[in-house]
Every structure is written in C-alpha cells, then in structure tokens.
C-alpha cells in the first residue's frame, strides 16, 4: 500500500529552515508554525501541508500545479476561535509565500516517495 508521506514533507520544511540558516524551532519559523502550541498536533498550517500531501498522493496531481490552488486554502474554523479564547493562541496565517513553500514541500515529498 502506498503511503502519503506527510512526515517527509514536515522534514523537508525543517531541512529548508536549517539550510537557510534559520532556527527551525523559532516561533517565527515556518517549521515551528506547522505545530499547535502543544508541540504535538498540527496547526492550521501543518494541516494544510498534510492536506497538500494527501491531495498529491491520492490524485497524482499537485496543488501548486492545480487551477484550484488559490481556493485550496484553510479557513478560520470554530476550533481556532476556541483556541484564541481558551489559550490566547493565534493560529498562523497562510500567506502566499508560506502556501507556495508548503505546496512545494508536499510535491517534493510525494515525488521522492514515488521514486523509491
């Protein structure tokens, strides 16, 4: 059975941060922003990365190559509101640059898995 290489995509984002000379655990780091404050669960950005990987693994297409890319973005959810109220945590916004990096990481992870 083929797997969706979500962990590989997270690792690629981590590697990009390190190679760019950034601390991947810094709160401003894209890698760190993939996780919720509990450091265990994905944030909205991490869920977006996982969704991009699943999209590519299941369809054989990549979000960055798709006409749907501009619509394939997470929206504010009830969960986000509750996190703000209960914990004071503001989920990271997904700007165009971050979306492009995450889409690229998803594509690279799926292509690398297919090449194995």
Buried (B, 14 or more C-beta within 10 A) or exposed (E): EEEBBBEBBBBBBBEBBEEEEBEBEEEEBBBBBBBBEEEEEBBBBBBBBBBBBBBBBEEEEBBBEBEEBEEBBBEEEEEBEEBEEEEEBEBBEBEEEBBEBBBBBBBBBBEEBEEE
